[in-house]
Amino acid sequence: MGKSFGPGNDPDLDIVRSADASGSDLQRIAATRPDLLADIAAHPNAYPDLLDWLATHQDPAVQEALARRGWTSGQHQNPAQYPTYNYGSAAQAGASPSPQTGSRSNRKWMLGIGAGLVLVLAVAGGFFGARFFSGSDFDKAPNQKVAVDLADVGRNAQLTRFQPGDDADADQQLVNVVGPRQSVIMALHEETLQPMWMAPVPHTGVKEPEPEDVIDDGGADDSADDDSKKSGPKLEGTPVDCQWTADSLTCGDRTIRLKDGEVTLSPGDDAKGSKSGGSSDDTENGDTDAEVEDPASEAVPIIVNDDGSLISPSGSKYSDVTVDTDATVRKVGAGEDGPWVVSDGQVVVAFDSDSVLWKSELGEMAATASGLGEPRLRPNWTIEDDVLVIADDVGVHGLAVDSGQELWRVDVELDSFTVSGSHLMVMSDGVLEVFDFTDSSDVDTVKADPGYNGGSDGGAIAKFPGRDAFLNEKLSAPPACVEFGLAYDDYYADGPLDPKPEHEVEFSDGEASADDGRYSGISMVGFTTSRMGDKAVTAVEFSCNGGGTYIYPSIGIYDEDLNLLDSIEFWDHVEDRGNSADISGYAPKPYFNAVSPMGQYLGISVGGIGVYGDDGCTACKKSASADVLYRWDGKSFAHQDTVYHVPSGDVRTPDVEQVQKFAEAVAAGNDTEAKRSATPEMMSSLDDILGDGQTSNPPTVRSEHFPKGVKVDHCELIQPYEDGDFSGGEYYFTNGKSMSYLSARDEIRAGDTVCGVTTPETGSGDEYYFYLLLRGTPDGSVTVYEAGRQFG
């Protein structure tokens, strides 16, 4: 900011003088810097509502700036709600004047960030930008504007706000959907409120379920019973807080570009609980009930004693009221001097500085919808313009905060709600219903309509074809699945490598069988939907049976016209079309625990992965699983991330390029750089002499393992391995290469990585003579602890 004139001692002035200052920047500065109002009035990015408000000021410099740009006043309906300034003694003395804002705008910025229970919806950007200068009336019921089908994102959703920072783009309308194991940041179209993109953010502290028992048929039934589906997903772990900038969100170890939702991983920046040995502390895979600080609660001066009694700001005890200290107690205020509202998830009590104003019981459904009582998330109740917006068991209502009198209500079968700027947003059985406080209703009670289209261009939004559209249709299917299940000989011989006409399969009730008399075929076993911009996409899970005991899963991604966009097949041995390189370890019979399309992202939970310490036989128990993430790049789904869940915690295999940097640093003698990516023991061994040391220039670990031209060729999760087992001690990499044995077995842990290394002397044949062992880390950072070589 301040690019035109260079940075100075006044950041606000730099921004105002910058040609690329955003409307939200100008709005913020206008609320706090009356001395810059004339400059803001002249700025080309000052938007109409802001100019209308500036026109109410009698400052001659402001009026002159508006006149030069041809702006006329009187367009705004209620200028009294905007910030006013007290030019009293402080201003006369030369100090900056103190802003005195109206109650609405003043409290809006105090309330901070909220959160919900199971799925959290948070909207920011355009809603927040419009709120400050809008004509919102929270004393009256809002009118419904649109209903958005988000059933593919999740049912039984809990909603809350997610407030942006000062630099956030005011034109963005973002949603944060917090699911059982991860959040999904979603961008909504400014006018239609339909999803444009989604991006996933994993939770912290997620406890892994116990590993699956032996899987004899290579498959797994991932379908839950009807009761569990109806009850909705359960929150695991703690959602990650996100930091805003003008063009991105940083959430844990990933940055999300707001323009299109592209995720960039930043290994090492957020290694929560990462220790030198690669294990995780209790906050990563242990305690998932950590209390989440709530800024609104922290701002309220009422003190909660250990016995549940409440102390006023003056130090006196409020009589005849206590809260449950074993519960999570939250507080929200209408201003610094109150009134304040306190809840433990069972009762709601309003106070002023001296006494209890009113008290009300809070039902379990209302507490859940309001996000009260859950320690890992922030609540989504709010006070706006002296109106407490909170749920009851039959909807959402607005209560006069000083009396508890109901002013209005929205009747809806409520899962959760949130207030975001001038909008009330309600989630009900997978439908997001949006109401607008700038367009007040003529009645006190509004009945929500889940089919309301509000005049938005619903015809531009593609519809999901539904499960039945696929079951009896001729479709292009995942190529390896078709060849394996319907043309077994082609798959294992010199068969087709690219999709051919025979990959179009005629399905009958979701099944297709081979016509060669083999007991084989493919079948549809699962359907999951999402939206990719204005497109409706369906992920179809196939079970692929070649006629033996191996039954593999594949995924086909289809658009609304049933066209195959891409496929995911971890077991496909054809290198130029398969996805097998996206997971490593030993997975002879992989299976899917979950398939989760999220807009242009596709997340897959893969089970049946064997790691070091597991037995190496095909039918033996596999102790690891993996979450794999893909992103649609316009042509296909490109691999983004793989995180493995091993018994000791979460690990990622490091990028080959990062390990290569370590090897090159060692080869160049740059030990200062190399030691950032290795254990002290590894670094101290680099100059160890190999052999008997009788020559004048004996070889060392450095000279033999890391000569000029050293190349790290391939890295993978270490598979089950025991010297002298069925492999004869030879270690086979997933890329088809091998080495005669694997050393340092006493040091290897489940989740560690092995990298095959080539040198100019050894070449790049079918066997590796040099390798590196790396400690498994949650973020995929490089920690080399062993350099091994094969002795002939």
HELIX and SHEET records of a PDB file:
HELIX    1   1 PRO A   11  ARG A   17  1                                   7    
HELIX    2   2 GLY A   23  THR A   32  1                                  10    
HELIX    3   3 PRO A   34  LEU A   36  5                                   3    
HELIX    4   4 LEU A   37  ALA A   42  1                                   6    
HELIX    5   5 PRO A   48  LEU A   54  1                                   7    
HELIX    6   6 PRO A   60  ARG A   68  1                                   9    
HELIX    7   7 PRO A   79  GLN A   81  5                                   3    
HELIX    8   8 SER A   89  GLN A   92  1                                   4    
HELIX    9   9 SER A  103  LYS A  108  1                                   6    
HELIX   10  10 GLY A  126  ARG A  131  1                                   6    
HELIX   11  11 ASP A  226  SER A  231  1                                   6    
HELIX   12  12 ASP A  282  ASN A  285  1                                   4    
HELIX   13  13 PRO A  295  ALA A  299  1                                   5    
HELIX   14  14 GLU A  364  SER A  370  1                                   7    
HELIX   15  15 GLY A  458  ALA A  460  5                                   3    
HELIX   16  16 ASP A  468  LEU A  471  1                                   4    
HELIX   17  17 PRO A  479  LEU A  486  1                                   8    
HELIX   18  18 TYR A  488  TYR A  492  1                                   5    
HELIX   19  19 PRO A  501  HIS A  503  5                                   3    
HELIX   20  20 SER A  580  ASP A  582  5                                   3    
HELIX   21  21 VAL A  656  ALA A  667  1                                  12    
HELIX   22  22 ASP A  671  ALA A  674  1                                   4    
HELIX   23  23 LYS A  675  SER A  677  5                                   3    
HELIX   24  24 PRO A  680  SER A  684  1                                   5    
HELIX   25  25 VAL A  701  HIS A  705  1                                   5    
SHEET    1   A 2 THR A  84  ASN A  86  0                                        
SHEET    2   A 2 SER A  98  GLN A 100 -1                                        
SHEET    1   B 4 PRO A 142  ASP A 149  0                                        
SHEET    2   B 4 VAL A 431  SER A 440 -1                                        
SHEET    3   B 4 HIS A 423  SER A 428 -1                                        
SHEET    4   B 4 SER A 416  SER A 420 -1                                        
SHEET    1   C 3 LEU A 174  VAL A 178  0                                        
SHEET    2   C 3 GLN A 182  LEU A 188 -1                                        
SHEET    3   C 3 PRO A 195  PRO A 202 -1                                        
SHEET    1   D 4 CYS A 242  TRP A 244  0                                        
SHEET    2   D 4 SER A 248  CYS A 251 -1                                        
SHEET    3   D 4 ARG A 254  ARG A 257 -1                                        
SHEET    4   D 4 VAL A 263  LEU A 265 -1                                        
SHEET    1   E 3 ILE A 303  VAL A 304  0                                        
SHEET    2   E 3 SER A 309  ILE A 311 -1                                        
SHEET    3   E 3 LYS A 317  THR A 322 -1                                        
SHEET    1   F 4 ARG A 330  GLY A 333  0                                        
SHEET    2   F 4 TRP A 340  SER A 343 -1                                        
SHEET    3   F 4 VAL A 347  PHE A 351 -1                                        
SHEET    4   F 4 VAL A 356  GLU A 361 -1                                        
SHEET    1   G 5 THR A 382  GLU A 384  0                                        
SHEET    2   G 5 VAL A 387  ASP A 392 -1                                        
SHEET    3   G 5 GLY A 395  ALA A 400 -1                                        
SHEET    4   G 5 GLU A 406  ASP A 411 -1                                        
SHEET    5   G 5 THR A 445  LYS A 447  1                                        
SHEET    1   H 2 LYS A 474  SER A 476  0                                        
SHEET    2   H 2 GLU A 504  GLU A 506 -1                                        
SHEET    1   I 5 GLU A 511  SER A 513  0                                        
SHEET    2   I 5 GLY A 521  MET A 532 -1                                        
SHEET    3   I 5 LYS A 535  ASN A 545 -1                                        
SHEET    4   I 5 ILE A 551  TYR A 558 -1                                        
SHEET    5   I 5 LEU A 564  ILE A 568 -1                                        
SHEET    1   J 5 TYR A 591  MET A 598  0                                        
SHEET    2   J 5 TYR A 601  ILE A 609 -1                                        
SHEET    3   J 5 ALA A 624  TRP A 632 -1                                        
SHEET    4   J 5 PHE A 637  VAL A 646 -1                                        
SHEET    5   J 5 GLY A 649  VAL A 651 -1                                        
SHEET    1   K 4 LYS A 711  LEU A 717  0                                        
SHEET    2   K 4 THR A 753  THR A 758 -1                                        
SHEET    3   K 4 PHE A 770  LEU A 774 -1                                        
SHEET    4   K 4 VAL A 784  ARG A 789 -1                                        
SHEET    1   L 2 TYR A 731  TYR A 732  0                                        
SHEET    2   L 2 SER A 738  MET A 739 -1                                        
END                                                                             
